[in-house]
Amino acid sequence: MTIPAPGSDAPTALLERARDRLELLSAAGERLSGSLQPQAIVHAMAALVVPRLADWCRIDLLGADGRLEQVVMHHRDPARRAEGERAARAFRASPETDGSMDWCIRHGRAHLQQAPSADALVEQSAPELVDVTRRFGFNACFVTPLVARGRTLGAFAVMQAESRRLFDPEDVALVAELARRAALALDNARLFAEADAARREAEAANRAKDEFLAMLGHELRNPLAPIATALQVMDKRGDAGSAPERALIERQVAHLARLVDDLLDVARITRGDLRLQRERVALRSVLAVAVEMAGPVVQARRHRLELKLPPEDLVCDADPHRLAQVFANLLANAARYTPEGGWIQLRHRLDATAGMVIVQVRDSGQGISAEMLPRVFDLFVQGQQGPERSSGGLGIGLALVRNLVGLHGGRVEATSEGLGHGSTFSVRLPMAAAASVQAAEPAPPAPAAVSTPRRVLVVDDNIDAAHSLAELLRLLGHSVETAYDPVQALVRGSQSSFDLALLDIGLPGMDGYELAAQLRCQAWSAGCRFVALSGYAQPQDRARSLAAGFDEHLAKPIELRSLERLLAD
């Protein structure tokens, strides 16, 4: 409804004008709140103003380069609207022209100019505006800047023409209020767009980080593979003279592999991709695995490890692999931050009242300052180290501990009396429904895997990796052919048959997935087992290998037990 023109002092007319203005403001609020798209906002405002307040409405917005760009030129008649849009695109008054859109932006002021007729307005208008005023018959024009939160976004103009109405002070105030609300809506849209862009950028950065960590794991595992395999070859040859050096290298390779795994685990937890494989586990057996995992670093620093475990065995519903990882990280952390020849104590007990199992790792190490204690479980935070960084680490072990314990429904805390007074890490885990069980008899050692001689195809573009793996297989009594690219592999396949094919995934020209598909087309492949070898070891990598037709997926470096099991099967 068009707002009644002024001129009547009757109370009814005044009330009707006030009601219509409130309805217009209410409608503006409703439409402006319904969109975060600038185009939709300005078109909604123009449609509200025309014809209720004016015959024409124009809204220009500042572009990224700081120049005004026409966004909307609105009239109720589509033909006139199209004509107005063409004229606005063809002509723009300079910023020095009083009352122009650019003048309004430059000076930050509104401008009102009106007369009883278009001819009368022409006499008042700047020379640049005379032709436009005559062509469209404007007799009144009000321009105001669009400003929100101190930021100028554009200009808002309303014009009268065929209706011959004039703007009274209430009209001017109402247009100014509508412009203010439109500016706020446009600024909200801008803020939303910036936040959305920042979110997308953060997501892209997270994806890039995950891809980088996966690539890092792959690139680090690739050189580790021939080193680990070469150690196994030396061990099989029985070179007793180099046993201490081999043990040293093996410890460092295992440590580096664990660092890579921790990095990838932190990334998976951050994304929410890590899933626990829960089962009823005896805590004593989990701690035994953790002691074995942390053994090399404890022994290398000549610490005394004291175990204080109760005679009964406590039971948790947990992922045994992940729980062993938790306590191995705590033991390794204690070993690294304790001067050589110190002591570490591992103990656990039952808090029957709370229904919790408590495992503690204490040490005689350098301790934790009061300032560091609240941050000790944060990612990439490390205790004080000297320039030589003798304690090592990446600052991810304790963050991983906290996350894994949290996934188990427990919590971990650190206490220390300060620097030089050692530290204690306490893990509280829910106990299983049955609080305890009798200590199980140790399982008899598994018999060594025995296999008949096999014909094996090894394909890897890393020549060192292929040679060392082939040599290990020969020492195990098997016949081996090697290929360093997919073409060689297909040639080997056309000349011989194989019982086992170990294919690197990251091959040049044709990846391991496609190579496996082509080898499976050869007649001998029906009795062959295909195994993918890759530095990528995340769950999705294993799933992709199985989906591509591989029988198994092994992460580099390959464990000897896994290799022997494959050959025995």
Sequence and secondary structure as in RCSB ss.txt:
>XXXX:A:sequence
MTIPAPGSDAPTALLERARDRLELLSAAGERLSGSLQPQAIVHAMAALVVPRLADWCRIDLLGADGRLEQVVMHH
RDPARRAEGERAARAFRASPETDGSMDWCIRHGRAHLQQAPSADALVEQSAPELVDVTRRFGFNACFVTPLVARG
RTLGAFAVMQAESRRLFDPEDVALVAELARRAALALDNARLFAEADAARREAEAANRAKDEFLAMLGHELRNPLA
PIATALQVMDKRGDAGSAPERALIERQVAHLARLVDDLLDVARITRGDLRLQRERVALRSVLAVAVEMAGPVVQA
RRHRLELKLPPEDLVCDADPHRLAQVFANLLANAARYTPEGGWIQLRHRLDATAGMVIVQVRDSGQGISAEMLPR
VFDLFVQGQQGPERSSGGLGIGLALVRNLVGLHGGRVEATSEGLGHGSTFSVRLPMAAAASVQAAEPAPPAPAAV
STPRRVLVVDDNIDAAHSLAELLRLLGHSVETAYDPVQALVRGSQSSFDLALLDIGLPGMDGYELAAQLRCQAWS
AGCRFVALSGYAQPQDRARSLAAGFDEHLAKPIELRSLERLLAD
>XXXX:A:secstr
     S    HHHHHHHHHHHHHHHHHHHHHHTT   HHHHHHHHHHHHTTTT SEEEEEEE TTS EEEEEEE 
SSHHHHHHHHHHHHH    TTSTTSHHHHHHHT  EEEE SSHHHHHHHS HHHHHHHHHHT  EEEEEEEEETT
EEEEEEEEEE TT     HHHHHHHHHHHHHHHHHHHHHHHHHHHHHHHHHHHHHHHHHHHHHHHHHHHHHHHHH
HHHHHHHHHHHHT GGGHHHHHHHHHHHHHHHHHHHHHHHHHHHHHT      EEEEHHHHHHHHHHHHHHHHHH
TT EEEEE  SSEEEEEE HHHHHHHHHHHHHHHHHTS TT EEEEEEEEETTTTEEEEEEEE SS   TTTGGG
TTSTT      TT TT   S HHHHHHHHHHHTT EEEEE SSTTS EEEEEEEE  SS EE             
    EEEEE S HHHHHHHHHHHHHTT EEEEESSHHHHHHHHHH   SEEEEESS SSS HHHHHHHHTTSGGG
GG EEEEEES  SHHHHHHHHHTT SEEEESS  HHHHHHHHH 
